[in-house]
Amino acid sequence: MSRDLNPVCPVAARFLEDLKLNGKKPRTQQAYVRAVRKFTEFLGHPPDQATEDQLRKYLLFLVDSKKWAGSTINVAQQALKLFFRITCPRDWPVLKLARVQTELKLPAVMAIDEVHTLLKLVEKPSMRCFFTVVYSMGLRLQEALHLQIADIDSKRGLVHIHRGKGAKDRLVPLPHSTYLELRSYWAMHRNPVWIFPAEGRNHKLAPTAEQPMSESSVQDVIKAVLKQLKWDNRGISTHTLRHCYATHLLEAGVSLKLIQKYLGHKHLTSTMIYLHITTVGEEAAIAKINSLMKQNPSTVLPRMKKS
């Protein structure tokens, strides 16, 4: 068990159990337990002994002293709110008062030819197939890692995503070229369950692996490729391929509603961020603006009389 999931006191262990019962995903559990652990370190005693004033000072400390990003502070706030709602119930006004104004940051996006350049540099078949799947179906990293043989509907050209964010199922189109690559890669290991099975240290355990390959192995590969391309300062990650999928679909004329469906976004507003990234359609708009604003100066400006 990692340090972040190793509760520092019995009440934190109870919080972890409550998060599991509440249906929170493992990564959310890890982030929330880490937030409570940091609060405990700030207090110097178990968090169930905290006062409202101590919580208030800690939240101000995060904003004024830690200089964390709004999204990071928001995770800490949500964790502590949940802790004091379900594990150690407290009716404190500060829990309702705390809010964070998160910044709207546009995600990094690569052009189509850049995506193909990146994929060509991934030499390991399992990783090249993995990144192709993430890009060509717009999957989240964990969704792609946990793909199973039974999820593939080759006859209909669809993939059933069972383990999406928020426990929402969805069907995603499976491009034929991606299906061929998946079938070619699966023929190399023939694991009865996993599309991307763990290979083990000797790289020979894939046929019998009971777990998918690790997230860290994927992240290490893309970091190495980005460094090789000298793109490691562009804010690109595995998740960027999902952003590329959405942006490239939008640029190709696919409707926002369908993109929302394929990405598994609960709200259309989450999908609309890609409108801020693409410039498709702006050329026509700029041309219309120029046409509307075009005037003949000689007919607008009065002729100046010579003195």
N, C-alpha and C positions, 0 to 999 in steps of 0.2 A: 504494500500500500504506500502511495506517495505521501510526502510530508503534508501536502495540502489536504489530503483526505485522511490524515491521521489526527483526529480530534485531540486538542490539548487538555480537555477536561470532560467529565461525564456528560455535562449539559450540551457540549458541542457534539458529542457522540449521539445524543438524543436528537439533536437538530439534523444530523446526517440521516438518521432513521426516518425522521419526519419528512425530509426532502424526498426520500425514496417512496414513502407512502403517498406523498403529494404528486408523484408522477414526474418529478424533475429528471431531466437527462443527466447522465454521468458528468458531462462537462459543466453543467449548471451546478450540480452538487459540489464539484470541485471548486468552482469559483465562489460559491456562497459559503462553504466551509472555510475557505481561505480568508474571506472577508471577516467572518466571525473570529477566526484565529488572530487576525491583525488587530481587531478591536480588543480582544483579550490581552494582547501584548501591550496595547496602549493603557489599558486599565491597571494591569498588574494583578488582577484577580478575576475569578470566573465571571462571565458576562451576565449571568442571572442575578448577580449582586450589584449590577450597575444601577445608577440613579438616572433620572431623566436629564439632569444637568450634566452628568458625565457623557451621556450620549450626545447631547447638544454640543458640548465642547469638542467631542471627537469629530462630529460631522463638520464643524467649522474648521477644525484642524485639517481635514482633508481638502477643503476648499482653499484655505488661506496659506497653509504651510507645505502640503505635499505637492501642490500644483499638478495634480493628476488631470488627465483628460476627462471631459464631461462624461464620456461613456464609462470610464473606469469608476468614477465617483458614483454614477448611477447604479452600477452593479453592487457596490458596497452598500448603498442606501437600500436597494431592493432586498439584499440579503438580510440586513439588520431589521428591516420592516417585517419580513417574513419570520425571522427569528423571534421577534417580540409580538408576533401575532399568533403563531402556531405552537412554538416550543415554550416560550416564557411570556404568556399574554400580558401585555401592558397597554393601558389606555392613556397614552401620552400624547399631548398636542404636537410635540416636535415630530412625531412619526407622520402626522398628516401634513405638517408644514414643509418638511424637506422636499425639495424639488431640484432638478438639474436641467438646465437648458443645454441640450446636446447640440453640437455643431453638425450642420449638414455638409458632410464632406463627400465630394464626388469620388467614386471608386476609380482606381487605375484600370485602363482598358488598353489592350493591344489591338493593332490592326490584324486582319485575317492572315496576311502574309507573315506577320511576326509570330502569330500563334503556330503556324506551320514550321517556321524556323525553329521555334522552341521545341516542338515535338520531335523534329528530325534529330536534334542533338541528344535526346534521351535514348541511350543505347540499349538499356535493359528491356527486354520484351514486356515483362510484367508492368514496368513503370510507364513505358510508352503507351501500352494499351490502357492503363489506368487514366493517364492524363487525357488521352483521346476520348475516353468515356465521359470524364468530367466536362470537357469542353463541348462535345457533340450532343450532350443531353442536358447540360446546364445543372449538373448535380452538385450538391454540397459534398465536402470531402468525406464525411462520415456516411452519407448515403451511398457513395460509390464504393467505399471500403466494405460495406455490409451487403453489397449486391449478392444475390444467390441465384443458382441455376434456375430455380422455380420462378424467379421474377421475370425471366425473359420469355416473351410471347413472340416468337419469330414469325408465326403465321400472320399475325396482325401488325407486326412491326412496332410493338410497344414494349415498354418496360414498366413493371408495377413497382413503384417505390412504396415500400411498406413502413419504412422507418424514418419518415420525413420529420422536419421540425414541427413541434406541436403535436406529434403523433398523428399527422394527417397523411392518409394515403393519396397517391395520385398516379396517373398514367402519363408516361412521357414517350414521345415518338423515338423510335430506335432507327437511326439512319442505316441503310443497308451496308454501307462501307464499314460502319462501326460494328455491325453484327458479324461481318466477315472477319474482322480483326479479333473480336471477342472469341469467335469459334476457333480461330487459328491459335490464339493464346491458350484457350481452355484445353485444346488437344495436347498441349505440352505438359499439363499436370493432371487433368481429368479428376479433379477433386469432386466428389459427389454432391457437395453442398455449395462451396464458395466459388465465386468468380475470381476473386483475388485472395487466395489462401496465404497464410503465413508460410514462409519458406524455411525458417529456422536458420541457425548459424551455418549449417553446412549446405544450405540452399537445396536440400533434397526432401524436405518434409512436406512440400506443397500437396502431394497426392493424398495425404492422410491428415492434413492439418484440420484442427477443430475450431480454429479462429482465423479471422482475416488478417492480412498483413497490417503492421502497425502504422499509425499516423506519422510517427517520427521518421520512419524509413522513407515515406513519401516526401515529407518536408525536406529531408536531407538532399534528396535527388534534385528537387526543383531549385533549391538554394545553389547547388553546385552548377546547374545549367545556367542560372541567371548570372552567376559570377563569371562563367565562361563567356557569356554574351556581353558582359559589362552592363547588365541591366539591373544589378542588385541595388541601385539607388532609386528605382522607379516605383517602389511600393507594390511590386508584383508578388503574388503568392498563388498557391493552388486555387484559392477562391476567386482569383482574378479571371480564371478560365470560365467560371460561371457568369461573371459580369460580361465577358466577351461574348458568350453565347447569347445573352439577352440583347446586347447592343447590336450584334450582327444580325439577329433575327429582326429587330426593329428596323434596321437599315435596309433589310431585304423586303420590307413591306408587311411583315407579320403583325397582326393587331396586338395592341397592349393587353387586351383581355385574354388572348391565347397565351401570350408570354407569361402573364400572371398565373395562368393555369399550369403551364409547364414548369414554372419555377416553384410553384406551391406557395405563393404569397397569399396571405389571408386578406390583405387589403390592397386595392389597386394603387393606392398612394405609394406603397413600397416599390411597385414596378415602375411608377412614373419617374423615378430618379433617372432612368435611362434616357428620358427625353432631354435631360440636361447634358448628356454626354454626346449624343449623336448630333451631327450637323446636317444630316440628310433632310432635304426640304428647305433648308435655309437659303440655298442659292436662289431658288425661285422667289422666296420672300424678299430677299435683298434686291433682286431685279425689279420686283413690283414696287418696292419702296423707292428705288431710284427713278422709276418711271413716274410715280406719283409726284415726287418732289422735283422733277426736272422742270426748269423754267428758263425762259430766254431772258437773260439779264437786260437786254435792250428794251424789252417790253415792260419790265417791272421797275427798273431804276429810272428816275427822271434824268433827262439830259442836263448836264451842268452848263450854264450860260457863262460865256467868257465875260470878264469884267472889262 
